[in-house]
Amino acid sequence: MFTNKTLVRSAQALCIGTAATFTPIALASPASAATLPVACSEIALRNAITTANGTPGSDTLNLAPGCTYRLTSELPAITTPIVINGNSDTITRMSGTFRILTVNGGALTLRAAILREGDANGSTVANGAGGAIVVTGNGSLNFSAGVIRDNHANFGGGISVFNGSRAQISASVLADNTATQNGGGIVSDGMVTLSASQVSGNTADNVGGGIASIGTLTVSASNLVNNTAPNGGGGLANGVPAASGGTSTLTASNISNNTAGGANPGGVYNNGGTVTLRVSRVGANTPNNCLNSPSPVPGCFG
């Protein structure tokens, strides 16, 4: 993640008999946006996304209440505006190695869904990034009232947001996701807004157990707690060792009980970026809150 970065239709005329009479052939109108019920099966979900990708408007997919969608292969990438109403259903990987959802230039609104057991290693788009969801190709994600847990990637165990793309996450939980590099819960070099949410129990093997960002991060009324990253920023890494920078603003939020190794900051690791704390707490992190960060974190002590 941080190592890189029309069909034109012409009117046609038909000559009838010897008279110079031309009748235009009626062209089929493109399918309009629709609301589609999705039966409780992997095939139904896959077909619904493919259908929605083929329409110009924003289609809405209503998942079957009380269902667990068990995936054996990667779902089609979302390339158009699509709304998925999850009805508290679970979408989970059962076999193979792939992430749950890919947003590649599309705009996904996902409500009340649980995404589990995704593994980005082996995915066809942005391989290794975003165990549950990747947002790339200037795409967007609006994820609300959902849960992302037990997913895995090299970068962004839960969610990965690439430069030029954006994600809004609200009233949700990201828990127990893992990354072999940065960002156990979330990794981003795009734009992320997190509100009224909890990022907890995530692990990164480098920095940013909860979140790693070199883009623009806005956090409000949220908790980053009980996350782990050995090289710093158990809670938050603003900038990473290989790429400095990032702008993070936290308002009425809490970063606590996160862990790092050695003398590295367990709360916030800031490498050449800007971290602004507004009525927010960084405390009770191990071995310290912000000390020994490459760049100071104003208002963070201990």
C-alpha positions as CSV (number, residue, x, y, z in Angstrom):
1,M,0.0,0.0,0.0
2,F,2.6,2.5,1.0
3,T,5.3,1.2,-1.2
4,N,3.7,2.5,-4.3
5,K,1.4,4.4,-4.4
6,T,-19.3,5.5,-24.7
7,L,-21.0,3.6,-26.4
8,V,-21.9,6.0,-29.2
9,R,-25.2,5.1,-30.9
10,S,-26.1,6.5,-34.3
11,A,-29.7,6.8,-35.5
12,Q,-30.3,4.5,-38.3
13,A,-32.8,4.8,-41.2
14,L,-34.6,2.0,-43.1
15,C,-35.6,2.6,-46.7
16,I,-39.0,1.0,-47.4
17,G,-40.0,0.1,-50.9
18,T,-39.1,2.7,-53.6
19,A,-40.4,5.7,-51.7
20,A,-37.8,7.9,-50.0
21,T,-39.3,7.3,-46.6
22,F,-37.1,6.8,-43.7
23,T,-38.2,5.4,-40.4
24,P,-35.8,5.6,-37.5
25,I,-35.2,2.4,-35.7
26,A,-36.1,2.7,-32.0
27,L,-33.1,2.2,-29.8
28,A,-33.5,0.3,-26.6
29,S,-33.2,2.6,-23.5
30,P,-30.6,1.6,-21.0
31,A,-31.9,-0.2,-18.0
32,S,-32.7,2.2,-15.2
33,A,-31.8,2.1,-11.6
34,A,-33.6,-0.5,-9.6
35,T,-34.2,-2.0,-6.2
36,L,-33.3,-5.7,-6.2
37,P,-34.0,-8.3,-3.6
38,V,-31.0,-10.7,-3.1
39,A,-31.8,-14.3,-2.2
40,C,-29.7,-16.0,0.4
41,S,-27.0,-17.4,-1.8
42,E,-23.5,-16.5,-3.0
43,I,-24.7,-16.8,-6.7
44,A,-27.6,-14.4,-6.0
45,L,-25.3,-11.8,-4.5
46,R,-22.8,-12.1,-7.2
47,N,-25.4,-11.8,-10.0
48,A,-27.0,-8.8,-8.2
49,I,-23.7,-6.9,-8.1
50,T,-23.1,-7.7,-11.8
51,T,-26.6,-6.5,-12.7
52,A,-26.2,-3.3,-10.7
53,N,-22.8,-2.6,-12.3
54,G,-24.6,-2.7,-15.7
55,T,-27.1,0.1,-15.0
56,P,-26.3,3.9,-15.0
57,G,-28.1,4.9,-11.8
58,S,-27.6,3.9,-8.2
59,D,-29.2,0.5,-7.7
60,T,-30.2,-0.8,-4.3
61,L,-29.6,-4.4,-3.2
62,N,-31.6,-5.6,-0.3
63,L,-30.0,-8.7,1.3
64,A,-32.2,-11.5,2.6
65,P,-32.8,-11.0,6.4
66,G,-31.2,-13.6,8.6
67,C,-28.8,-14.8,6.0
68,T,-25.1,-15.7,6.0
69,Y,-23.6,-15.3,2.5
70,R,-20.8,-17.8,2.3
71,L,-18.3,-17.0,-0.4
72,T,-16.1,-19.4,-2.3
73,S,-14.6,-16.9,-4.7
74,E,-14.2,-13.1,-4.9
75,L,-17.3,-11.0,-5.5
76,P,-17.3,-8.8,-8.7
77,A,-15.7,-5.4,-8.2
78,I,-18.1,-2.5,-7.7
79,T,-17.7,0.0,-10.5
80,T,-20.9,2.0,-10.4
81,P,-23.0,3.6,-7.6
82,I,-24.6,0.7,-5.5
83,V,-26.4,0.7,-2.2
84,I,-26.4,-2.6,-0.2
85,N,-28.8,-2.9,2.7
86,G,-27.4,-5.6,4.8
87,N,-30.2,-6.3,7.2
88,S,-27.6,-7.4,9.8
89,D,-26.5,-10.2,7.5
90,T,-23.0,-11.7,7.5
91,I,-20.8,-12.0,4.3
92,T,-17.9,-14.3,4.9
93,R,-15.2,-16.1,3.0
94,M,-15.5,-19.9,3.3
95,S,-12.6,-21.1,1.1
96,G,-9.8,-19.7,-1.0
97,T,-7.9,-16.5,-0.5
98,F,-9.7,-13.2,-1.4
99,R,-11.2,-10.1,0.2
100,I,-14.9,-9.7,0.7
101,L,-15.7,-6.5,-1.3
102,T,-13.7,-4.4,-3.9
103,V,-14.7,-0.8,-4.8
104,N,-12.9,0.0,-8.0
105,G,-14.0,3.4,-9.3
106,G,-17.6,2.8,-8.0
107,A,-19.5,4.3,-5.0
108,L,-20.6,1.7,-2.4
109,T,-23.0,2.5,0.4
110,L,-23.1,-0.5,2.7
111,R,-25.5,-0.5,5.7
112,A,-25.9,-3.0,8.6
113,A,-23.6,-5.8,7.3
114,I,-21.0,-8.0,9.0
115,L,-17.9,-8.7,6.9
116,R,-15.7,-11.6,8.2
117,E,-12.7,-13.7,7.3
118,G,-11.6,-11.8,4.2
119,D,-8.0,-12.2,3.1
120,A,-6.7,-9.7,0.5
121,N,-3.7,-11.9,-0.5
122,G,-4.8,-13.4,-3.8
123,S,-7.3,-10.8,-4.7
124,T,-7.3,-9.6,-8.4
125,V,-7.4,-5.9,-7.6
126,A,-4.9,-4.3,-5.3
127,N,-3.6,-7.6,-4.1
128,G,-2.7,-7.6,-0.5
129,A,-4.6,-4.5,0.5
130,G,-7.9,-4.4,2.4
131,G,-8.9,-7.7,3.9
132,A,-12.6,-6.9,4.0
133,I,-12.9,-3.9,1.7
134,V,-10.5,-2.0,-0.6
135,V,-11.4,1.4,-2.1
136,T,-9.4,2.3,-5.2
137,G,-9.7,3.9,-8.6
138,N,-11.1,7.2,-7.2
139,G,-13.9,5.2,-5.6
140,S,-15.9,5.9,-2.5
141,L,-17.3,3.9,0.4
142,N,-20.0,4.8,2.9
143,F,-20.1,2.1,5.6
144,S,-22.6,2.5,8.4
145,A,-24.0,0.5,11.3
146,G,-21.8,-2.5,10.5
147,V,-19.0,-4.8,11.7
148,I,-15.7,-5.6,10.1
149,R,-13.9,-8.3,12.0
150,D,-11.4,-11.2,11.6
151,N,-10.1,-10.1,8.2
152,H,-6.5,-10.1,7.0
153,A,-4.2,-8.3,4.6
154,N,-0.7,-7.1,4.2
155,F,-1.9,-3.5,4.4
156,G,-5.2,-2.7,6.0
157,G,-6.5,-5.8,7.6
158,G,-10.0,-4.4,7.6
159,I,-10.2,-1.6,5.1
160,S,-7.7,-0.1,2.7
161,V,-8.3,3.3,1.0
162,F,-6.0,4.3,-1.9
163,N,-4.9,7.8,-2.9
164,G,-7.7,9.6,-4.6
165,S,-10.4,7.5,-3.0
166,R,-12.4,8.1,0.2
167,A,-14.3,6.3,2.9
168,Q,-16.8,7.4,5.5
169,I,-17.3,4.9,8.4
170,S,-20.0,5.6,11.0
171,A,-21.6,3.8,13.9
172,S,-19.5,0.7,13.2
173,V,-17.0,-1.6,14.7
174,L,-13.7,-2.8,13.3
175,A,-12.3,-5.5,15.5
176,D,-9.7,-8.3,15.5
177,N,-8.4,-7.6,12.0
178,T,-4.7,-8.2,11.2
179,A,-2.1,-6.8,8.9
180,T,1.4,-8.1,8.2
181,Q,2.6,-4.5,7.6
182,N,0.6,-1.4,8.5
183,G,-2.9,-0.7,9.6
184,G,-4.5,-3.6,11.4
185,G,-8.0,-2.0,11.2
186,I,-7.6,0.6,8.5
187,V,-4.8,1.8,6.2
188,S,-5.1,4.8,4.0
189,D,-3.3,7.2,1.8
190,G,-6.7,8.7,0.7
191,M,-9.4,10.4,2.8
192,V,-11.1,8.6,5.7
193,T,-13.8,9.9,8.0
194,L,-14.6,7.8,11.1
195,S,-17.4,8.8,13.4
196,A,-19.2,7.2,16.4
197,S,-17.2,4.0,15.8
198,Q,-14.9,1.6,17.6
199,V,-11.6,0.3,16.3
200,S,-10.4,-2.4,18.8
201,G,-8.4,-5.5,19.1
202,N,-6.6,-5.0,15.7
203,T,-3.0,-5.9,15.1
204,A,-0.4,-4.7,12.7
205,D,3.1,-6.2,12.5
206,N,4.7,-2.8,11.8
207,V,2.8,0.4,12.8
208,G,-0.7,1.5,13.2
209,G,-2.5,-1.4,15.0
210,G,-5.8,0.5,14.8
211,I,-5.2,2.9,11.9
212,A,-2.3,3.8,9.7
213,S,-2.7,6.9,7.5
214,I,-0.6,9.0,5.3
215,G,-3.6,10.7,3.8
216,T,-6.3,12.8,5.5
217,L,-8.0,11.2,8.5
218,T,-10.9,12.7,10.5
219,V,-12.0,10.9,13.7
220,S,-14.9,12.1,15.8
221,A,-16.7,10.6,18.9
222,S,-14.8,7.3,18.4
223,N,-12.6,4.9,20.3
224,L,-9.3,3.4,19.2
225,V,-8.6,0.9,22.0
226,N,-6.7,-2.3,22.7
227,N,-4.9,-2.4,19.4
228,T,-1.3,-3.5,18.9
229,A,1.6,-2.6,16.7
230,P,5.2,-3.4,17.7
231,N,6.9,-0.6,16.0
232,G,4.7,2.2,17.2
233,G,1.2,3.6,17.0
234,G,-0.7,0.8,18.6
235,G,-3.7,3.1,18.3
236,L,-2.8,5.4,15.4
237,A,0.1,5.8,13.0
238,N,0.0,9.2,11.2
239,G,2.7,8.5,8.7
240,V,4.7,5.2,8.6
241,P,8.4,4.5,8.7
242,A,8.6,4.2,4.9
243,A,6.4,7.2,4.1
244,S,6.1,10.3,6.2
245,G,3.2,12.8,6.3
246,G,-0.5,12.6,6.9
247,T,-3.0,14.9,8.5
248,S,-5.1,13.4,11.3
249,T,-7.7,15.4,13.3
250,L,-9.4,13.7,16.4
251,T,-12.4,15.3,18.1
252,A,-14.1,14.0,21.2
253,S,-12.3,10.7,20.8
254,N,-10.3,8.3,22.8
255,I,-7.0,6.5,22.1
256,S,-6.3,4.2,25.1
257,N,-5.0,0.8,26.1
258,N,-3.1,0.3,22.9
259,T,0.3,-1.4,22.8
260,A,3.7,-1.0,21.0
261,G,7.1,-2.6,21.5
262,G,10.2,-1.2,23.1
263,A,10.1,2.5,23.7
264,N,7.9,3.3,20.7
265,P,4.6,5.1,21.4
266,G,1.7,2.9,22.0
267,G,-0.9,5.6,21.5
268,V,0.1,7.8,18.5
269,Y,3.1,7.5,16.2
270,N,3.6,10.6,14.1
271,N,6.2,10.6,11.3
272,G,6.4,14.0,9.7
273,G,2.7,14.7,9.7
274,T,0.2,16.8,11.6
275,V,-1.9,15.4,14.4
276,T,-4.6,17.6,16.0
277,L,-6.3,16.6,19.2
278,R,-9.6,18.4,20.0
279,V,-11.1,17.5,23.3
280,S,-9.6,14.0,22.9
281,R,-7.8,11.7,25.2
282,V,-4.6,9.8,24.5
283,G,-3.8,7.9,27.7
284,A,-3.0,4.6,29.3
285,N,-1.1,3.2,26.3
286,T,1.9,1.0,26.6
287,P,4.8,1.7,26.9
288,N,3.8,5.4,26.5
289,N,1.3,7.6,24.8
290,C,3.3,9.6,22.3
291,L,6.8,9.8,23.5
292,N,9.7,8.9,21.1
293,S,7.4,9.6,18.1
294,P,9.5,10.9,15.2
295,S,7.4,14.1,15.2
296,P,5.7,15.7,18.2
297,V,2.0,15.3,18.9
298,P,0.8,18.6,20.4
299,G,-1.3,18.1,23.5
300,C,-0.3,14.5,24.0
301,F,1.7,13.7,27.1
302,G,3.4,10.7,28.6
